[in-house]
């Protein structure tokens, strides 16, 4: 499980986030600012993790307000939502590049993996069926080093 730690919010970061919101035609609200800060500080956090962090940052806020902010911020491209199979949706602020994700099957940790090919979409569909394809999502699955170490057999002692 990924934990989101509330980092102190500076005046500069609030001004930068407010500028981002306005630049995308959005009203600046405490909830949107806190969600942006939380997603930026977190590492592929879930909505519930972001909710907890936002409450730590600004106090009482409804679950719906955070979910609404996540939806609006995703729709405008300020954050990215992705959902690994059998996992809750996760959010990140790395939006303007071509990268994929590596997920540990044991602990669920998620790591960014740069695309080896380059620009979007980095994969070509065998048939496009008339679509203009602008993105391809790849999720690599495996076991992280920490889980590998934890499951390694103990060396035999004489």
N, CA, C and O of each residue as an XYZ file, in Angstrom:
632
protein
N       0.844     -1.186      0.000
C       0.000      0.000      0.000
C       0.881      1.238      0.000
O       1.907      1.277      0.679
N       0.491      2.223     -0.743
C       1.227      3.474     -0.861
C       0.693      4.436      0.175
O      -0.520      4.590      0.324
N       1.593      5.084      0.892
C       1.108      6.075      1.850
C       1.395      7.468      1.310
O       2.426      7.716      0.686
N       0.474      8.347      1.562
C       0.612      9.731      1.135
C       0.922     10.548      2.371
O       0.191     10.500      3.360
N       1.996     11.286      2.310
C       2.387     12.108      3.442
C       2.115     13.567      3.114
O       2.542     14.075      2.077
N       1.410     14.223      3.997
C       1.135     15.646      3.792
C       2.426     16.425      3.988
O       3.028     16.401      5.061
N       2.835     17.111      2.942
C       4.005     17.975      3.042
C       3.521     19.383      3.304
O       2.417     19.740      2.894
N       4.317     20.188      3.976
C       3.895     21.561      4.214
C       3.645     22.282      2.894
O       4.421     22.153      1.946
N       2.583     23.023      2.844
C       2.248     23.786      1.656
C       2.868     25.164      1.779
O       2.653     25.862      2.770
N       3.640     25.559      0.769
C       4.267     26.874      0.788
C       3.412     27.849     -0.013
O       2.596     27.449     -0.844
N       3.615     29.123      0.251
C       2.893     30.156     -0.490
C       3.188     30.040     -1.972
O       2.285     30.197     -2.794
N       4.454     29.765     -2.336
C       4.825     29.632     -3.749
C       4.078     28.480     -4.411
O       3.603     28.616     -5.538
N       3.969     27.331     -3.711
C       3.286     26.193     -4.325
C       1.796     26.476     -4.483
O       1.195     26.048     -5.469
N       1.188     27.184     -3.540
C      -0.226     27.549     -3.654
C      -0.428     28.470     -4.853
O      -1.376     28.291     -5.618
N       0.454     29.453     -5.021
C       0.362     30.376     -6.155
C       0.534     29.604     -7.462
O      -0.203     29.841     -8.418
N       1.504     28.679     -7.514
C       1.723     27.875     -8.722
C       0.507     27.021     -9.045
O       0.086     26.949    -10.200
N      -0.063     26.372     -8.028
C      -1.246     25.514     -8.246
C      -2.447     26.353     -8.677
O      -3.205     25.945     -9.556
N      -2.620     27.509     -8.069
C      -3.729     28.397     -8.455
C      -3.565     28.832     -9.906
O      -4.541     28.903    -10.653
N      -2.334     29.121    -10.299
C      -2.055     29.506    -11.685
C      -2.382     28.347    -12.633
O      -2.939     28.567    -13.708
N      -2.041     27.123    -12.242
C      -2.366     25.946    -13.051
C      -3.875     25.829    -13.246
O      -4.353     25.631    -14.363
N      -4.613     25.952    -12.155
C      -6.075     25.836    -12.232
C      -6.652     26.895    -13.168
O      -7.433     26.581    -14.066
N      -6.268     28.137    -12.954
C      -6.776     29.223    -13.800
C      -6.380     29.023    -15.258
O      -7.163     29.307    -16.164
N      -5.167     28.537    -15.480
C      -4.687     28.290    -16.838
C      -5.499     27.236    -17.570
O      -5.498     27.189    -18.800
N      -6.188     26.395    -16.823
C      -7.050     25.375    -17.416
C      -8.527     25.767    -17.323
O      -9.416     24.940    -17.526
N      -8.771     27.053    -17.010
C     -10.144     27.552    -16.975
C     -10.949     27.116    -15.766
O     -12.179     27.117    -15.810
N     -10.275     26.744    -14.686
C     -10.962     26.269    -13.488
C     -10.954     27.318    -12.378
O     -10.017     28.106    -12.255
N     -12.010     27.309    -11.580
C     -12.042     28.148    -10.389
C     -11.081     27.562     -9.365
O     -10.932     26.344     -9.261
N     -10.441     28.430     -8.621
C      -9.525     28.006     -7.573
C     -10.325     27.782     -6.299
O     -10.963     28.703     -5.787
N     -10.290     26.551     -5.788
C     -10.957     26.227     -4.530
C      -9.943     25.552     -3.613
O      -8.935     25.013     -4.070
N     -10.222     25.588     -2.328
C      -9.335     24.944     -1.360
C      -9.219     23.452     -1.646
O      -8.139     22.876     -1.522
N     -10.334     22.823     -2.031
C     -10.321     21.383     -2.311
C      -9.434     21.072     -3.515
O      -8.631     20.140     -3.464
N      -9.568     21.831     -4.585
C      -8.765     21.578     -5.782
C      -7.285     21.812     -5.505
O      -6.437     21.035     -5.945
N      -6.973     22.883     -4.774
C      -5.576     23.139     -4.419
C      -5.002     21.997     -3.592
O      -3.890     21.534     -3.846
N      -5.760     21.549     -2.606
C      -5.283     20.477     -1.731
C      -5.139     19.161     -2.489
O      -4.194     18.411     -2.248
N      -6.059     18.875     -3.395
C      -5.955     17.647     -4.191
C      -4.730     17.714     -5.097
O      -3.992     16.734     -5.201
N      -4.499     18.840     -5.749
C      -3.304     18.986     -6.581
C      -2.031     18.785     -5.765
O      -1.113     18.087     -6.198
N      -1.978     19.390     -4.596
C      -0.806     19.237     -3.718
C      -0.629     17.774     -3.305
O       0.487     17.254     -3.301
N      -1.717     17.128     -2.965
C      -1.654     15.736     -2.519
C      -1.182     14.819     -3.635
O      -0.319     13.970     -3.414
N      -1.734     14.979     -4.826
C      -1.322     14.145     -5.951
C       0.147     14.387     -6.268
O       0.878     13.446     -6.578
N       0.577     15.622     -6.193
C       1.967     15.965     -6.463
C       2.901     15.357     -5.420
O       4.000     14.912     -5.754
N       2.475     15.336     -4.173
C       3.313     14.821     -3.085
C       3.284     13.300     -3.006
O       4.238     12.686     -2.528
N       2.212     12.695     -3.465
C       2.046     11.251     -3.352
C       2.688     10.501     -4.495
O       3.131     11.086     -5.484
N       2.727      9.220     -4.337
C       3.284      8.358     -5.368
C       2.206      7.396     -5.812
O       2.019      6.337     -5.212
N       1.483      7.772     -6.882
C       0.439      6.915     -7.424
C      -0.611      6.587     -6.361
O      -0.961      5.424     -6.160
N      -1.098      7.606     -5.695
C      -2.047      7.444     -4.592
C      -3.448      7.119     -5.092
O      -3.835      7.506     -6.195
N      -4.199      6.402     -4.265
C      -5.600      6.118     -4.550
C      -6.445      7.302     -4.094
O      -5.963      8.180     -3.377
N      -7.707      7.320     -4.514
C      -8.614      8.393     -4.109
C      -8.767      8.436     -2.592
O      -8.805      9.520     -2.010
N      -8.854      7.281     -1.945
C      -8.996      7.266     -0.485
C      -7.744      7.792      0.212
O      -7.844      8.473      1.232
N      -6.569      7.481     -0.330
C      -5.334      8.026      0.243
C      -5.282      9.537      0.061
O      -4.860     10.266      0.958
N      -5.708      9.993     -1.096
C      -5.746     11.432     -1.356
C      -6.753     12.102     -0.436
O      -6.477     13.179      0.095
N      -7.908     11.493     -0.236
C      -8.918     12.033      0.680
C      -8.327     12.229      2.073
O      -8.497     13.293      2.668
N      -7.645     11.232      2.596
C      -7.032     11.349      3.920
C      -6.013     12.466      3.979
O      -5.957     13.221      4.950
N      -5.205     12.567      2.933
C      -4.191     13.614      2.890
C      -4.827     14.996      2.795
O      -4.378     15.930      3.460
N      -5.871     15.138      1.973
C      -6.555     16.426      1.841
C      -7.159     16.838      3.178
O      -7.097     18.008      3.554
N      -7.737     15.892      3.890
C      -8.288     16.206      5.219
C      -7.187     16.648      6.170
O      -7.406     17.536      6.994
N      -6.006     16.042      6.068
C      -4.874     16.482      6.894
C      -4.447     17.906      6.530
O      -4.014     18.667      7.395
N      -4.568     18.257      5.275
C      -4.132     19.566      4.800
C      -5.121     20.676      5.131
O      -4.720     21.749      5.582
N      -6.441     20.422      4.907
C      -7.404     21.520      5.037
C      -8.527     21.251      6.032
O      -9.415     22.088      6.199
N      -8.502     20.112      6.685
C      -9.553     19.816      7.658
C     -10.726     19.101      7.017
O     -10.552     18.286      6.111
N     -11.891     19.403      7.482
C     -13.094     18.711      7.031
C     -13.365     18.976      5.559
O     -13.426     20.123      5.117
N     -13.524     17.902      4.818
C     -13.895     17.969      3.409
C     -14.631     16.674      3.091
O     -14.266     15.608      3.587
N     -15.648     16.768      2.280
C     -16.432     15.567      1.967
C     -15.698     14.696      0.960
O     -14.893     15.172      0.159
N     -15.995     13.427      1.024
C     -15.461     12.467      0.061
C     -15.866     12.896     -1.355
O     -15.059     12.846     -2.283
N     -17.129     13.319     -1.507
C     -17.622     13.714     -2.823
C     -16.857     14.905     -3.385
O     -16.589     14.958     -4.585
N     -16.503     15.865     -2.525
C     -15.748     17.034     -2.991
C     -14.386     16.615     -3.537
O     -13.931     17.147     -4.549
N     -13.744     15.674     -2.874
C     -12.435     15.201     -3.338
C     -12.598     14.411     -4.635
O     -11.817     14.594     -5.568
N     -13.598     13.540     -4.704
C     -13.839     12.780     -5.925
C     -14.174     13.716     -7.096
O     -13.710     13.510     -8.218
N     -14.980     14.738     -6.821
C     -15.310     15.714     -7.866
C     -14.053     16.435     -8.347
O     -13.864     16.621     -9.549
N     -13.196     16.839     -7.412
C     -11.952     17.524     -7.778
C     -11.059     16.598     -8.598
O     -10.475     17.026     -9.593
N     -10.950     15.339     -8.194
C     -10.144     14.388     -8.965
C     -10.687     14.252    -10.386
O      -9.914     14.204    -11.343
N     -11.999     14.191    -10.525
C     -12.610     14.079    -11.848
C     -12.327     15.280    -12.723
O     -11.951     15.129    -13.886
N     -12.504     16.475    -12.177
C     -12.272     17.706    -12.942
C     -10.797     17.840    -13.305
O     -10.468     18.196    -14.437
N      -9.920     17.560    -12.369
C      -8.484     17.693    -12.625
C      -7.999     16.670    -13.648
O      -7.086     16.948    -14.425
N      -8.612     15.487    -13.649
C      -8.290     14.475    -14.654
C      -8.819     14.901    -16.018
O      -8.110     14.818    -17.021
N     -10.066     15.356    -16.048
C     -10.684     15.768    -17.315
C      -9.917     16.901    -17.992
O      -9.865     16.960    -19.220
N      -9.325     17.796    -17.212
C      -8.596     18.930    -17.786
C      -7.125     18.604    -18.061
O      -6.407     19.430    -18.623
N      -6.676     17.418    -17.674
C      -5.306     17.015    -17.953
C      -4.278     17.467    -16.943
O      -3.078     17.311    -17.171
N      -4.725     18.030    -15.816
C      -3.769     18.441    -14.780
C      -3.200     17.241    -14.028
O      -2.066     17.281    -13.550
N      -3.989     16.178    -13.925
C      -3.516     14.939    -13.322
C      -3.927     13.786    -14.227
O      -4.760     13.947    -15.119
N      -3.345     12.641    -13.991
C      -3.637     11.443    -14.789
C      -4.183     10.359    -13.880
O      -3.665     10.122    -12.789
N      -5.231      9.707    -14.343
C      -5.834      8.580    -13.636
C      -5.491      7.316    -14.400
O      -5.628      7.263    -15.622
N      -5.048      6.303    -13.679
C      -4.855      4.995    -14.304
C      -5.286      3.942    -13.312
O      -5.283      4.182    -12.105
N      -5.656      2.780    -13.808
C      -6.193      1.741    -12.936
C      -5.618      0.387    -13.309
O      -6.077     -0.245    -14.260
N      -4.607     -0.064    -12.560
C      -4.085     -1.402    -12.807
C      -5.172     -2.452    -12.535
O      -6.041     -2.237    -11.690
N      -5.126     -3.556    -13.229
C      -6.113     -4.626    -13.051
C      -6.211     -5.035    -11.580
O      -5.205     -5.153    -10.881
N      -7.430     -5.244    -11.139
C      -7.725     -5.698     -9.769
C      -7.226     -4.723     -8.706
O      -6.949     -5.129     -7.577
N      -7.110     -3.461     -9.050
C      -6.633     -2.435     -8.121
C      -7.517     -1.205     -8.230
O      -8.159     -0.986     -9.257
N      -7.553     -0.398     -7.170
C      -8.288      0.869     -7.281
C      -7.551      1.834     -8.217
O      -6.351      1.695     -8.450
N      -8.273      2.787     -8.734
C      -7.673      3.812     -9.583
C      -6.608      4.561     -8.790
O      -6.716      4.721     -7.574
N      -5.591      5.009     -9.490
C      -4.500      5.770     -8.887
C      -4.305      7.047     -9.690
O      -4.699      7.139    -10.852
N      -3.691      8.026     -9.043
C      -3.532      9.349     -9.656
C      -2.089      9.797     -9.574
O      -1.370      9.479     -8.627
N      -1.677     10.553    -10.600
C      -0.324     11.097    -10.642
C      -0.349     12.414    -11.387
O      -1.290     12.708    -12.125
N       0.700     13.209    -11.187
C       0.766     14.489    -11.891
C       1.752     14.461    -13.057
O       2.019     15.500    -13.663
N       2.278     13.325    -13.369
C       3.156     13.161    -14.531
C       2.252     12.897    -15.738
O       1.862     11.758    -15.995
N       1.925     13.960    -16.471
C       0.890     13.861    -17.497
C       1.368     14.113    -18.916
O       0.738     13.630    -19.856
N       2.433     14.833    -19.106
C       2.793     15.284    -20.448
C       3.940     14.505    -21.077
O       4.700     15.049    -21.878
N       4.062     13.255    -20.723
C       5.112     12.452    -21.331
C       4.560     11.077    -21.653
O       3.382     10.795    -21.433
N       5.411     10.246    -22.165
C       5.002      8.904    -22.553
C       5.666      7.921    -21.589
O       6.821      7.538    -21.770
N       4.918      7.525    -20.570
C       5.465      6.559    -19.627
C       4.404      5.536    -19.256
O       3.210      5.735    -19.481
N       4.871      4.442    -18.686
C       3.991      3.348    -18.289
C       4.231      3.050    -16.816
O       4.885      3.829    -16.122
N       3.711      1.936    -16.339
C       3.815      1.611    -14.918
C       4.239      0.167    -14.703
O       3.920     -0.723    -15.491
N       4.961     -0.035    -13.622
C       5.385     -1.347    -13.161
C       4.731     -1.542    -11.804
O       4.879     -0.699    -10.919
N       4.002     -2.653    -11.626
C       3.243     -2.899    -10.405
C       3.724     -4.198     -9.768
O       3.850     -5.217    -10.446
N       3.992     -4.161     -8.465
C       4.377     -5.368     -7.725
C       3.109     -6.168     -7.406
O       2.160     -5.638     -6.830
N       3.107     -7.428     -7.781
C       1.960     -8.300     -7.520
C       1.785     -8.587     -6.029
O       0.686     -8.931     -5.594
N       2.839     -8.451     -5.254
C       2.779     -8.793     -3.842
C       2.333     -7.622     -2.978
O       1.363     -7.746     -2.231
N       3.017     -6.495     -3.064
C       2.721     -5.366     -2.175
C       1.935     -4.242     -2.846
O       1.404     -3.369     -2.160
N       1.852     -4.251     -4.179
C       1.084     -3.247     -4.891
C       1.817     -1.954     -5.192
O       1.212     -1.027     -5.730
N       3.092     -1.857     -4.865
C       3.840     -0.634     -5.161
C       3.825     -0.396     -6.674
O       3.903     -1.337     -7.464
N       3.723      0.873     -7.058
C       3.677      1.257     -8.468
C       4.866      2.172     -8.763
O       5.144      3.107     -8.011
N       5.558      1.893     -9.857
C       6.729      2.663    -10.255
C       6.543      3.102    -11.708
O       6.031      2.340    -12.528
N       6.955      4.320    -12.021
C       6.926      4.794    -13.398
C       8.034      4.124    -14.201
O       9.136      3.902    -13.699
N       7.720      3.802    -15.466
C       8.690      3.233    -16.390
C       8.606      4.038    -17.678
O       7.555      4.086    -18.316
N       9.707      4.669    -18.062
C       9.714      5.420    -19.317
C       9.548      4.464    -20.490
O      10.051      3.341    -20.469
N       8.844      4.920    -21.499
C       8.628      4.123    -22.701
C       9.930      4.011    -23.471
O      10.628      5.007    -23.660
N      10.260      2.819    -23.912
C      11.502      2.589    -24.642
C      11.431      3.099    -26.079
O      12.460      3.295    -26.724
N      10.216      3.311    -26.575
C      10.056      3.698    -27.975
C      10.073      5.204    -28.163
O      10.653      5.696    -29.131
N       9.456      5.936    -27.267
C       9.493      7.384    -27.396
C       8.135      8.026    -27.337
O       7.496      8.019    -26.285
N       7.671      8.586    -28.448
C       6.484      9.426    -28.457
C       5.189      8.616    -28.412
O       5.167      7.423    -28.715
N       4.104      9.307    -28.021
C       2.790      8.678    -27.961
C       2.208      8.490    -29.339
O       2.516      9.275    -30.236
N       1.401      7.507    -29.546
C       1.336      6.276    -28.758
C       2.544      5.421    -29.108
O       2.889      5.278    -30.281
N       3.169      4.868    -28.122
C       4.429      4.162    -28.376
C       4.202      2.776    -28.974
O       5.156      2.132    -29.410
N       2.978      2.317    -29.001
C       2.642      1.026    -29.610
C       1.743      1.261    -30.807
O       0.930      2.185    -30.809
N       1.885      0.440    -31.806
C       1.031      0.537    -32.982
C       0.048     -0.625    -32.968
O       0.449     -1.784    -32.855
N      -1.224     -0.316    -33.081
C      -2.244     -1.356    -33.158
C      -2.147     -2.048    -34.511
O      -1.851     -1.407    -35.520
N      -2.395     -3.352    -34.535
C      -2.331     -4.072    -35.808
C      -3.410     -3.589    -36.767
O      -3.225     -3.621    -37.983
N      -4.550     -3.138    -36.214
C      -5.608     -2.515    -37.010
C      -6.151     -1.342    -36.201
O      -6.412     -1.478    -35.005
N      -6.320     -0.200    -36.844
C      -6.839      0.956    -36.104
C      -8.346      1.126    -36.235
O      -8.932      1.958    -35.544
N      -8.989      0.345    -37.116
C     -10.444      0.380    -37.297
C     -10.979      1.795    -37.471
O     -12.105      2.088    -37.071
N     -10.178      2.670    -38.064
C     -10.594      4.039    -38.314
C     -10.348      4.996    -37.163
O     -10.607      6.191    -37.300
N      -9.859      4.508    -36.037
C      -9.563      5.362    -34.886
C      -8.309      6.178    -35.147
O      -7.415      5.736    -35.868
N      -8.242      7.351    -34.570
C      -7.000      8.108    -34.483
C      -6.470      7.812    -33.089
O      -6.978      8.344    -32.102
N      -5.468      6.979    -33.007
C      -4.948      6.508    -31.718
C      -3.942      7.514    -31.189
O      -2.982      7.865    -31.876
N      -4.167      7.985    -29.948
C      -3.269      8.983    -29.371
C      -2.598      8.525    -28.081
O      -1.777      9.252    -27.521
N      -2.937      7.330    -27.602
C      -2.330      6.871    -26.359
C      -2.402      5.351    -26.292
O      -3.348      4.736    -26.785
N      -1.391      4.761    -25.677
C      -1.382      3.328    -25.392
C      -0.934      3.160    -23.950
O       0.070      3.744    -23.542
N      -1.656      2.379    -23.182
C      -1.289      2.139    -21.782
C      -0.683      0.752    -21.646
O      -1.211     -0.229    -22.168
N       0.418      0.691    -20.945
C       1.070     -0.576    -20.675
C       1.301     -0.666    -19.175
O       1.792      0.277    -18.555
N       0.948     -1.795    -18.605
C       1.247     -2.055    -17.199
C       2.093     -3.313    -17.142
O       1.670     -4.389    -17.565
N       3.279     -3.158    -16.616
C       4.173     -4.288    -16.415
C       3.922     -4.808    -14.996
O       3.772     -4.018    -14.064
N       3.878     -6.118    -14.833
C       3.637     -6.736    -13.528
C       4.845     -7.567    -13.131
O       5.502     -8.169    -13.981
N       5.133     -7.598    -11.840
C       6.244     -8.399    -11.348
C       6.314     -8.339     -9.835
O       5.327     -8.036     -9.167
N       7.479     -8.629     -9.308
C       7.710     -8.615     -7.873
C       8.854     -7.646     -7.592
O       9.941     -7.767     -8.156
N       8.589     -6.679     -6.706
C       9.588     -5.652     -6.403
C      10.752     -6.255     -5.615
O      10.619     -7.340     -5.049
N      11.885     -5.564     -5.576
C      13.051     -6.082     -4.845
C      12.765     -6.377     -3.372
O      13.252     -7.375     -2.843
N      11.990     -5.533     -2.707
C      11.688     -5.761     -1.292
C      10.900     -7.039     -1.071
O      11.175     -7.783     -0.130
N       9.931     -7.298     -1.922
C       9.133     -8.521     -1.795
C       9.938     -9.750     -2.198
O       9.747    -10.830     -1.638
N      10.843     -9.590     -3.171
C      11.726    -10.704     -3.545
C      12.592    -11.099     -2.353
O      12.756    -12.280     -2.046
N      13.138    -10.093     -1.694
C      14.006    -10.348     -0.536
C      13.227    -10.987      0.607
O      13.724    -11.896      1.273
N      12.004    -10.511      0.831
C      11.188    -11.037      1.914
C      10.783    -12.493      1.686
O      10.579    -13.243      2.641
N      10.667    -12.889      0.417
C      10.224    -14.257      0.134
C      11.372    -15.206     -0.174
O      11.146    -16.389     -0.427
N      12.610    -14.696     -0.155
C      13.764    -15.558     -0.437
C      13.928    -16.561      0.701
O      13.762    -16.218      1.871
N      14.253    -17.796      0.348
C      14.449    -18.805      1.405
C      15.659    -18.467      2.257
O      16.654    -17.927      1.774
N      15.552    -18.792      3.511
C      16.659    -18.576      4.439
C      17.794    -19.527      4.083
O      17.538    -20.685      3.755
N      19.053    -19.063      4.139
C      20.164    -19.966      3.857
C      20.255    -21.052      4.932
O      20.017    -20.812      6.116
N      20.600    -22.221      4.485
C      20.733    -23.355      5.423
C      21.946    -23.131      6.326
O      22.999    -22.673      5.881
N      21.770    -23.462      7.590
C      22.891    -23.343      8.534
C      23.351    -24.733      8.915
O      22.552    -25.667      8.989
N      24.649    -24.864      9.156
C      25.200    -26.174      9.492
C      25.196    -26.421     10.956
O      25.628    -27.482     11.405
